[in-house]
């Protein structure tokens, strides 16, 4: 039904949200979960997206806390990025997704296609170049030419047999996480595939300092954007409606949030 190789070539995400959209939301994305937004609108990306979609506000501690209409693999990558990025980069890269997460839940097959895309693009665009820079050209080529994610198990075994553990511990850890993602893919666990994939991203981001890390996370945002192009998408709610919901959430009393009573049409 889906040609994954074609989907892997989805155009790169343009991470800069229009300035008017940023100002209209007037919402600060913060690390971690939050019981209620408060007057500054400080929450994580997933909590903000719940409000943007018109649901009663709720704190999100894990993806299981999301409403049923939200894709779990999509929510997982958004949550992991939210809790890893520094403040300015989080605001820049994740604000464009605030109004795009609701309504994305889909069939198990579609969710697995999304998870596989995230893993394969991470392999081709982030892991393979890192392996090449470290001198593992053959393993890099194998990452770019993956047929199924299970092949990561053998790639990890090959790297362990080299001296990677002594010289490239973060790289080895990233490949091990990719192998774990392959095992989760074989088990049909899409959300776990994404968690392991992000763990590999995070290890790769630690290799060459902050500047390299920023590039990794910009690619991660592009991968999230590509996954959102598959299957069900958020309703095309106007920015003014979304802004109204966000405004109301910031000004509602704490008791309304604790009682799950806030919902703005």
C-alpha positions in Angstrom: 0.0 0.0 0.0 2.9 2.4 0.7 6.2 2.7 -1.0 8.6 3.4 1.9 11.5 4.2 -0.2 9.5 6.9 -1.9 8.4 8.3 1.5 12.0 8.3 2.6 12.6 11.0 0.0 9.9 13.4 1.3 11.2 16.9 0.8 13.2 18.3 3.7 11.3 20.1 6.4 11.6 23.9 6.6 11.9 24.4 10.4 11.1 28.1 10.6 7.5 28.6 11.5 6.1 31.9 10.2 6.7 34.7 12.7 3.0 35.6 12.8 2.2 32.0 13.8 4.8 32.1 16.6 3.4 35.3 18.0 -0.2 34.1 17.7 0.4 31.0 19.7 2.4 33.0 22.4 3.2 29.7 24.1 6.5 28.7 25.7 7.6 25.1 25.2 9.3 23.7 28.2 11.1 20.5 29.2 9.1 18.0 31.2 5.4 17.6 32.0 3.3 20.3 33.6 0.1 20.1 35.7 -1.4 23.2 34.0 -0.1 25.9 31.6 -0.2 29.0 33.7 -0.3 32.6 32.4 2.9 32.1 30.3 1.6 29.0 28.6 4.5 26.9 29.6 4.1 23.2 28.8 5.8 20.5 26.7 5.0 20.1 23.0 2.5 17.3 23.5 0.5 19.2 26.2 0.4 22.2 24.0 -0.8 20.1 21.1 -3.7 18.7 23.2 -4.9 22.3 23.8 -4.4 23.2 20.1 -6.6 20.2 19.1 -9.4 21.4 21.3 -9.1 18.7 24.0 -9.4 19.4 27.8 -5.9 20.2 29.1 -4.0 17.3 30.7 -0.4 16.8 31.9 1.6 14.3 29.8 4.1 12.1 31.5 4.3 9.5 28.8 2.7 8.9 25.4 0.0 6.8 27.0 -1.3 10.0 28.5 -2.2 11.4 25.0 -5.8 11.4 23.7 -6.6 8.4 21.5 -6.6 10.6 18.4 -2.8 11.2 18.6 -0.4 8.9 16.9 1.8 7.2 19.6 5.0 7.0 17.5 4.6 10.6 16.4 4.0 11.7 20.0 7.0 9.7 21.2 9.5 11.4 18.9 7.9 14.8 19.8 8.2 14.1 23.5 11.8 12.9 23.3 12.9 16.0 21.3 11.0 18.2 23.7 12.8 16.9 26.7 16.3 16.9 25.1 16.5 20.2 23.2 17.7 23.4 24.7 15.1 26.2 25.2 15.7 28.3 22.0 16.1 25.3 19.7 13.0 23.6 21.2 10.9 26.7 20.6 12.2 27.1 17.0 12.0 23.4 15.9 8.9 22.2 17.8 6.4 25.2 17.7 5.5 24.4 14.1 4.2 21.0 15.2 1.9 22.3 17.9 -1.2 22.3 15.7 -0.2 19.2 13.7 -0.2 16.3 16.2 -3.9 15.9 16.9 -5.9 13.6 14.7 -2.9 11.7 13.5 -3.6 8.3 15.1 -3.9 5.6 12.4 -3.9 1.8 11.9 -1.1 -0.4 13.3 0.2 -0.8 9.8 0.5 3.0 9.2 2.1 3.5 12.6 4.7 0.9 11.8 5.4 2.6 8.4 5.9 5.9 10.2 8.3 4.2 12.7 10.2 2.5 10.0 10.6 5.7 8.1 12.0 7.4 11.2 14.5 4.6 11.8 15.6 4.3 8.1 16.0 8.1 7.7 18.0 8.2 10.9 20.2 5.5 9.6 20.8 7.1 6.2 21.0 10.8 7.2 22.6 10.7 10.7 24.1 7.3 11.5 25.7 6.5 8.2 27.6 9.8 7.9 28.9 9.3 11.5 30.1 5.8 10.7 31.9 7.1 7.6 33.6 9.9 9.5 34.8 7.4 12.1 36.4 5.2 9.3 33.7 2.5 9.1 32.9 3.0 5.4 31.5 -0.5 4.8 29.1 -0.3 7.8 28.1 3.2 6.6 27.2 1.8 3.2 25.2 -1.0 4.9 23.2 1.6 6.9 22.3 3.5 3.7 21.3 0.3 1.9 19.1 -1.3 4.6 16.4 -3.6 3.4 14.9 -4.2 6.8 15.6 -2.8 10.2 16.6 -6.2 11.6 19.9 -5.8 9.6 21.0 -3.4 12.4 21.6 -6.4 14.6 24.4 -7.7 12.4 25.8 -4.2 11.9 26.0 -3.8 15.7 27.7 -7.2 15.9 30.3 -6.2 13.3 31.0 -2.9 15.1 31.5 -4.6 18.4 34.1 -6.9 16.8 36.1 -3.8 15.9 37.8 -1.4 18.3 34.7 0.9 18.4 34.2 0.3 22.1 37.6 1.8 22.9 37.5 4.7 20.5 33.9 5.4 19.7 31.7 4.5 22.6 28.9 6.9 21.7 28.9 5.6 18.1 28.8 2.0 19.3 25.9 2.9 21.7 24.0 4.5 18.9 24.3 1.4 16.7 23.2 -0.8 19.6 20.1 1.3 20.0 19.5 1.0 16.3 19.8 -2.8 16.7 17.2 -2.6 19.5 14.9 -0.6 17.2 15.3 -3.4 14.7 14.2 -6.0 17.2 11.2 -3.8 18.2 10.3 -3.5 14.6 10.4 -7.3 14.2 8.0 -7.5 17.2 5.7 -5.0 15.7 6.1 -2.4 18.4 6.1 0.9 16.6 6.3 3.3 19.6 9.3 1.3 21.0 11.0 1.5 17.6 10.8 5.3 17.8 12.1 5.4 21.4 15.1 3.3 20.4 15.6 5.4 17.3 15.7 8.6 19.3 18.1 7.0 21.7 20.4 6.4 18.8 20.0 10.1 17.7 20.8 11.3 21.2 24.0 9.2 21.2 25.0 10.5 17.8 24.3 14.1 18.9 26.9 13.7 21.7 29.8 12.8 19.5 31.1 16.1 18.2 29.9 18.9 20.5 27.0 21.3 20.5 27.3 22.4 16.9 27.0 18.9 15.6 24.2 18.1 18.0 22.1 21.0 16.6 22.5 19.5 13.1 21.3 16.1 14.4 18.2 17.6 16.0 17.4 19.7 13.0 17.4 16.5 10.9 15.3 14.8 13.6 12.7 17.6 13.2 12.7 17.0 9.4 12.2 13.3 10.1 9.2 14.1 12.3 7.8 16.3 9.6 8.1 13.5 7.0 6.4 11.0 9.4 3.5 13.4 9.7 3.0 13.3 5.9 2.0 9.6 6.2 -1.6 8.5 7.0 -4.1 10.6 9.0 -3.3 14.3 9.5 -4.5 16.9 11.8 -7.7 18.8 10.9 -6.9 22.0 9.0 -7.9 24.2 11.9 -7.2 27.9 11.3 -4.5 29.6 13.3 -7.0 32.0 14.9 -9.0 29.1 16.3 -5.8 27.5 17.7 -4.6 30.8 19.2 -8.0 31.2 20.9 -7.7 27.8 22.5 -4.2 28.5 23.7 -5.2 31.9 25.1 -8.1 30.4 27.0 -5.9 27.7 28.5 -3.4 30.2 29.8 -6.1 32.2 31.6 -8.2 29.4 33.0 -7.9 28.8 36.8 -5.7 25.9 37.9 -8.8 24.1 39.3 -10.2 23.8 35.8 -7.1 22.0 34.6 -7.0 19.7 37.6 -10.6 18.7 37.0 -10.1 18.2 33.3 -12.7 20.7 32.5 -11.0 23.0 30.0 -12.0 22.6 26.4 -12.3 25.4 23.9 -14.0 24.9 20.5 
